[in-house]
Amino acid sequence: MASGSDHGLKRIVWKKIKDTIITDCRNSEVWKILILDPFTTKLLSSCCKMSDLMSEKITIVEDLFKSREPVPEMKAIYFISPTAKCVNAFIGDFKTKPKYKAAYVYFTDYCPDELFNNMKLYCAKYIRVCKEINMSFMPQEAQVFTCDNPGAFQSIYSPNSQDKMNTLETMADQLVSLCATLDEYPGVRYKKDANMENAKTLAELVDDKLAKHYELDDSGKKKGKTQAQLLIVERGFDPVSPILHELTYQAMAYDLIDIQEDTYKYKAEDGPEKEAQLSEDDQLWIKLRHKHIAEVAEQIPKLVKEIAASKKKPDGKITIANLSQMMKKMPAFRKQMTEKKAHLHLAEDCMEHYSKNVEKLCKAEQDLAVGSDVEGVKVKDAMRTLLPVLLHPYNPPDKIRAVLLYIFSLSGTTTENLNKLIQHVKIEDQQEFILNWKALGVPIITSPSFFSRKPTRRDRSQEDTYKLSRWTPVIKDVMEDAVENKLDTKEWPHLSESPAAWNGSGAVSARQKHKASSQDERRTGSRLIVFVVGGMSYSEMRCAYEVTQTVKSCEVIIGSSHILTPTGLLNDIKALSKAPSKAPMETLTIEERSNA
């Protein structure tokens, strides 16, 4: 079985890889070599283990771009992206002296004719199979995917970007490949906003490409719309959620701890540094990741007891029989203990940050974000809420986050007021952290006469929340409204509609309890796919699971170009104004070359 949970995107991706790539080659008795590019390496390692490949008669996995020894008696499977760089590397393997007996080529997406013809020209007699399997997205979690493209933020929002349309085109192809993998032909809608045109552009591209993709299915018939909806929004639609200090375990850990590529490093009691992978292979991570840190902290003493108990020697006489039983259980038992120790350290790390300064910051942040205090009293003067944060010796990034939340709460401030804030936080030379949000369509400077209509939020006053976690990401309102068929068609125009079954009769209210609980039963319901242009936060990812859990009849899947942390987003925002000095030089170079 593939790694990760028993359901979800990773399982679907692995099944499709097995049903296409591996089934084609299964008839051959010869063990094979699998050759991957950086994207497909990441894709495969996200959904299967080396043992899964070994059981399918794949003995060696190689990097397309590294020097490889020829193995002329073996067949090679190429699972690669349809780029000039990949195709040229493939041709290099066969053009002069063939490295392998034959090639089975699988592209993650549509291969341009020019590249395909080049392959045929030089390697036709070695190619046994050449297929496009539509899988150019990255399954991140059971209900989360990305385009694996953090650079998309600069391409789309930098005023000096040269490749915005190319980036949106590629993103649209990746969304079509997601829909094809899920076997969905969804109705497409986008959030209409005069300041944010990218959602509309992307929605039009996706709708057009979906129509072309589903023009003819395998049996030569036109595929009709399925009961799925695809909603496209932009990052500026909710600037608050990715900036707040979140207190649920996953979001908090990625915000406060330096976790690189989902790897948490910590010092064990006995000295050496250890590493823990935060993935869906870890059942404890799945269980804890969306819980509030207070609940996680409650579970820690239990984990400590279990670890302590495990260190005690077994009572009674050790017989060969029970020793054998112990040995069988050891690998799984050791894995569980290692996971528990890692989470013990991670939760303690989070709590240490929380008690140092995050707890105090959270009160002001929540009041500014929600617009009222814990008692529900409206915040009349946002500056009075912000002032204690500015006067306390917090580090500059924390103060910048608080200033941004203050500005967002007012839908912009005056130039004079902003200048005072910038001086107070002492970031005169780093104003871009704040000013560049305008590139995302978020109002930062407003004239005194400016009036902004705040979006109406769902009433959550009856929901149980922690005092310092009262904010709900706006995307959760959208997900619930979509499932209940309450999205306003003026604010969320349809580019194409899914069948009437979704529109009311097929959807179940998020307020209703639904008996069906197994993932297989949920498959018979509809899917809601939400895509955020410009990055999604961990708290928004959590919402997809929460709404799915409540509704049961609809599975919510969320995706974006990449996953954001508050620090990463602030650095991206600041970098939006870096490009000017580079762009003219690059243009000149290109012109000189074309004239040569």
N, C-alpha and C positions, 0 to 999 in steps of 0.2 A: 504493500500500500504506500502511496506517496506520503511525503511528510506533511505536516500541518494537520488541520482538523479534518474530520470525516466528510465535510461538505464544503461548499463554497468555491470561490474562484480558482484556488490552487488545484483542487481536485478536478474541476472541469477542464482546466488547462492541461493537466497531466493526462487525463483520459483522452483528450483530443490529440495530444502528441502520440500517445500509444496507438490510437485508432487510425492515424494517418501515417506518420513517419515510420513507426515500428512495425505496424501490420504489413506495410509494403515489403519490408525486408525480412519478415519472419520466416518465410518459406525457405530461405537459404540456410543451409546448415553451417555456413562459414561464420565465424565470429567476426564482428565488424568494428571499424573505427568510426567514432563520431567526431566531427570537426565543427567547432562553434566560433562565432565572433563574440566580442565583449557583451553585446546585448543578449544574445541567446544563451550565453554562459550564465548570466544573471537570471534569465527567465527559467532555465532548467533547474538551477540550484534552488530557486524559490519554490519549486513544486515537486521535486523528487530527489532521491539520494543516489549515490553511486551504486548501491546494492540493487536499486530498482532497475538501473541500466544493465547491470551485470546479468540480472535474471532475464533480460531481453537479448542476450548474446552480444552486448556491446562491451568490448574489453578495454578499449582505450578511448579516452576523451582528449582531444588535442585543440590547441589554439590556432585558428586560421592564420594569424599574423606572425606566429613564431616559426623558427626554423624547425622542420620536421624530417625525420628519416624516411626515405621511401619504403613502402611495404607493398611491392607490386603484386603479391599473391592475394592481397586482401581488398575487399570492397569498402568504400568510404561513404558515410552518410554526411552530407553537408547541410547543417541547419543554420542558415545565415540571413542577414538583412539584405534587401535588394538595392545595395548601394554600389557605386562604381568601384570603391575601394575593395569591397568584399568580392565582387565579380572578377576584378583584375587578379586578386590573390588566388581565386579558384582557377582561373585560366592558367596562371603561372604553374599550378600543380600538374597540368596535363599538356601544355603547349609543346614543349620540347621533349622532355623525357617524363612519361607518366609516373606519378608517385604511387598510384593505386590501380587495381585491376578494373574497377568501374566506380561510377559516382551516382549516388541517389541525392538529388538536390531539392531542398525544401526552403522556400523563401517565407519570411514572416509576413510579407505583404506583396502587393502587386509589383511585378518586376517590369520596369520600362522596356519597351521594344528594343531600343538601341543596345541595352545591356544583354538582353536575351539573345539577340542576333549575334553579338560578339561571342557569346558562349557557344552558340551553335557552330559558328565559323571555325573555332579552334578546337572544340572538345566534343562535337556531336557524337562521335563513335564510342565515347566513354560514358556518356550520360544515359543511364537506364531509366531514370524517373526525374521529372522536373515539375514541381508543384508549388503553387502559392497557397499557404494554409491559413492566411488571415489571423495572425496572432501577434500583433505588434504593440500590445500593451503589457504592463507588468502586474501580475497578481500580487498584491502586497499582503493582504489578509483575506479571510473568508469573504468579507463584503467590501473590500477596499482595493482599488487599482490605481496605478499611476501611469503616466506616459514616460516615466523615467527621464524627465527633462527639466531639471531645475533652471537651466539657461533660458527656458521659455519666458520666464518673468521679464528678463532684460529685453528679449526680442519683441515682446508684446507691448511693454510699457515704457521703454526708453524712448524719449523724443527723437533720438538719433538713430533708432533701429533701422537697419537696411533689409531685414528679413522677416518682418512681422507677418506678411501674408503667407510666406513659406512655412512659418511655424504653425500658423492656424490651419493651413492645408494638411500638414503632417499630423496635427492633433486630430483633425476630422477623420483622416484615414485610420488613426489608432482607435477612435471611438467606433468607427464602422467595424473594425476588426474585433472589438469587444462584443458588439451586438451580434456579429456573425458567430463568434465562439459560443455565445449564450443562446444562439438560434432565435434571436428576437429581432423583430422589425418594428421598432417603437414609434409612437407619435412623438413629435419633437416640439418643445416649447422653450422659450427663453424669457429671462427677466428684462422687461423693457425699461430703459433708463436713458435719458438724453445725454448724460455724462459718460455713459459706458456702452460703446457700440460693439465691443469685441464679442459679447455673448450673442448678439444678433448675427454678426458675420459668421461666427463658428456654427451657429444653429443652421444657417442657410447652407453652409458647406456640407454639414453632416447630413441634412435632409436630402440634398441633391445626390450625394455619394451613396446614401442608403438606397435611394430609388434605383440608381444604376446597378448597385451590387445585387439587389433582389429582383432585377428585371426578369431574369430567368433562373429558376432553381435547377437542381440536378436532373429533375425529370422533364425539364423544358417548359415548366409552367411558371407563371408569374407568382411570386410569393405575396400573400396578403399581409396586412398589418397584424401584429400580435397584440396581446393585451398589455403591452409594456409602455411606459412613458419615459422619455428622456428629457430632463430639465437642465438647462444651461444657465449658470449665473457667473457673475464676475466677483473677483476678490473684494473690490470696493463696495459690494453690496452689503457686507458686514465686516467693517474694519475692526470692530471691538473684539470678537472672539479670538483672533490669533494674537492679540496684544495682552489680554488679561492674564494674571497668574491663575492657572487652573489648579484645582486641588484633587482631581482624580488621578489615580496612580500613573497611568501611561503618560498622560499629558504633562503632569508635574515632573516626572522623571526626565523626559526629553527636554523640558524647559530648563531645569535647574542643574542637571548632571551632564557631564560631557560624554554623551553616548554617540559613538561614531559607527555608522553602518550597522545599527541595531546591536552593537557589542558593548556591554557594560563591563568596565574593568574595575576591580576592587582588590584591596589588600586583605588577605586572609590572616587569621590570628597567628598562624605559624610563619608568617613572613612573606612568602612569594606573592607576586601579583597574579590574580586569577582573572579569567574572562568568562562572561556568561552571555549567551546569545538570547536576545529577547525575541522569540519567535513562537509560532503556533505549534511547534514541536513540544513546547513547554506548557503542560496542562495547567500548571499553577498560574502562569502568566495570563492564559486565557480567562481563568477564573477571577483574577485580581485586577486586570488592566483597567477596567471601567469603573472600579469601585472608588469611593471617596477615600482619601488617605486615612481618615479617622477609622474607617472599617478595616483597612489594610493593617493599620497599627494594632487594632484589636486582635487580629489573627496572628500577629508576630509572636506573642508569648506562647501560643499553641505550637508554633513551628519550633521555637526554642526547646520546648519540652520534648517534642518528637526527636529533635536532633540529639538532645541529651540522652534520651532513652535508647537511642540507636547505638550509643557508644558503650553501653553496658554489655557485659558478656552474657550469653544465653545461660539461663539457669539449667540445673540438672546435668545429667550425663550426656555427652555428645556421642551419638551413635553414627555409624556410617550412613544410615538412611536419612537422619535429619541433617547431617552435614551436606549430603547430596542435595537435599531440598534447598538448603541455605545457598549453596553454590549456584543453583538454577536461578534463584531470585536475585542474586547479587548484582548483576549489571543494572537491572531495572531499579533495584533498591538504591544502588549507589547514585544513579541518575537522579532519582527523586530527592535524595539527600543534598546532592550538589545544587539542584534547583532551589531547594528550601533555603540553603545557606546564602545563595546569591540574592534571593528576594529579601532575606533578613538584612543583608548589607544595603541593598538598594532602598528599602523602606526607611532604614535608619538614616541613610544619606539624605533622603527627601525630608524627613522629620527634622533633621538638624538645620537645614536651610529654612524650613517653615518656622521653627521656633526662633531663629536668629532675626529674620526681618520680614519674611513673606506674610506671616500672620497679620502684622500691623498694616502692611501695604494692602492686603486683600480687602479690608473694611472700606478704605477710601475708594479702591478700584470698583468694588461691587456697587457702592452708592452712586458713583459716577456713571457706571454702565447701565444700571437698572433705573436710575433717576429717582430712587427713594431709598430710605434707610431700612434697617431690619424691621422696624415697627410699621413700615409702610408709609411713613411720612415723606412727602415729596421733597426732593432737594431743591430749595428755592435759589440758593446761591452756591453754584458749583465751585467758585473760587475758595469758599470757606472749607469745602471738602478737600480741595487740592492742597491748600496751604500747609497743613501739618506734614505732608509728604515732602514738599519743597524745603521745609525748615529742618527736617531730619537728615542726618548724614548718610542717606542711602547712596548707592553707587549711581553714576550718571544714567546707565541704561534703564534702571528702575524708575528714575525721575522722568526720563523721556517717555516711558510707557504711560506714566500717570498723566503727564501733560497732554499726550495724544488722546487719552480717554476723556480728559476735560474738554478738549476741542471737539471730539466726536459727539460728546453729550450736548454741546451747544450748536452742532452742525456748522462749526466754523467760528472764528473770533476775529477781532480787528487787528490790523497790522501793528498798531501801537501796543495792544495787549500782548500780542505774540512776541514782540521784541523784548518786552519786560520779562516774559517767561524765559526766553532764550538766554537773557543776561543772568537771570536768577539761577538757572541750571548750569550756567557757564559753558554753554555749547555754541558760542558765537561762530566758531570755525566748523561746526558740524550741524548747521541749521537744516541741511538736506534730510536728516532723519525725520523732520517734521514737514518741511515745505514740499518735498517730493511726493507726498500722498496725493497731491492734486493730479498727478499723472494717472492715478487709479480712479479718478472721478470723485474723489472724496473731498468735500469742501473744507478748506483749511482757513483761508482768509475770506471774510464776508464783510459787506458794508453794513452799517447799523440798520439800514432799511430792509436788509435781506430777511426773507421769511422762508423757512424750510419746513415742509410737511413731513413729520416723522412717521415712519410706517407703523401701522397699528399692530400690536403684538397680541398673541393669544393670552388669555387670562390663565395664569398658572398659580393664582393666589391660594388655591386649595391643595396644591402639590406639596409634599414634604420635601424641604430642601435644607441644606446646612446653611447657617447664617452667612458664611463666607463663600457660598457657592450658589447665589440666587440667580445669577445670569444664565440664561439658556441661549445657545447659539441660534441666530435667526433661521439658519438652515433647518432646524428641527420644526419650526412653525411651518416652513414651506413643505417639508416632507409630510407632516400630518395633514395640512390643507390639501395637498395633492392626493393623498390616499382617500380623503373624505370628499374629494371633488369640490373643494371650496376655493380653488385658486381663481382669482379674478382674471377673466380673459383679456381685459385691457392691459393689466400689468404683466400678464403671462400669455402673450399671443401664441396661437397654434401655428406652426408652419405646416404640420400635418397632424391629423388626429388618429388615435388608436380606436378600435371598435367600441361601440356603445356599451359593451359589457363592463368596460372599465369605468365609464362615466356614471358613477352612482351605484348601479345595481351590482357590479362586480367587486366594488370596494367595501371594506368593512371599516366602520368608524374606529378611530384610535381610542375612543372611550369605551368601546365594547370589549368584553372578554370573549375570546374565541377558543373553542375546545382544541382545535388542531394544534399540536405542538411539535410534531416531528418535522424535520427538514423536508422529508419526502412529500408530506402532505402539503407543505407550504409551496412546493414546486408547482402544484396545480393552480395556485393563485397567480396574481400578476406581479410584475417586477417594476420597481421605480428606480431608474438610474439617474443620479444627480451628478453633474460635472461642474467643478468650480474652475474657471479660467484664472490662473495666477496663483495656484497653491491652496491646499486645504490644511486646517489645523487638526490636531489629535482630538480635540473636543467635538469637532464636526464629524470626524470619523465615528466617534462613540455614538452620536445621534442616529446613525444608520442602523446600528445594532439595537438601540433602545426602541426605535419606532417599529422595527421588524418584530421585536419581542412582544410589544404591546398589541400590534395589529394581527400578527400571525398569518393573515391571508395574503399579505404582500411582502415580498422580500425587497429591502432597500439596499441598493449598491451605490457607493459614493466613490468618485474618482477626481483626479486633477492632474496637472502637469507634474506635480511633486507634493511632498508633505512639508509643511512649514513648522518651524519652531519660532518663537518670538524673536530670538536673537538673529536667526537666519533671515527672517522677514525684514527686520530693521536694517540689516546690512544690505539686503537687496534693494530696499527703498533708497538708501543713501547712494548706492552705486548707480542709480538711474541717471545721475547727472555726470558720471565719469566719462562717458563716451565721446563728447565733442572733439577733444584733441585728437583722438584716433581716427574717427570717421573720415575727415577730409583726406588724411594721408592714404588711407586704404583706397579711397575713390581714385586718387591721383595714380596710385600704383596700377590699378586696373586699367585706367585710361592709357597709361604709357604702354602697357602690355598689348592692348588691343591695337595701338597705333604701330607697334613694332613690326 
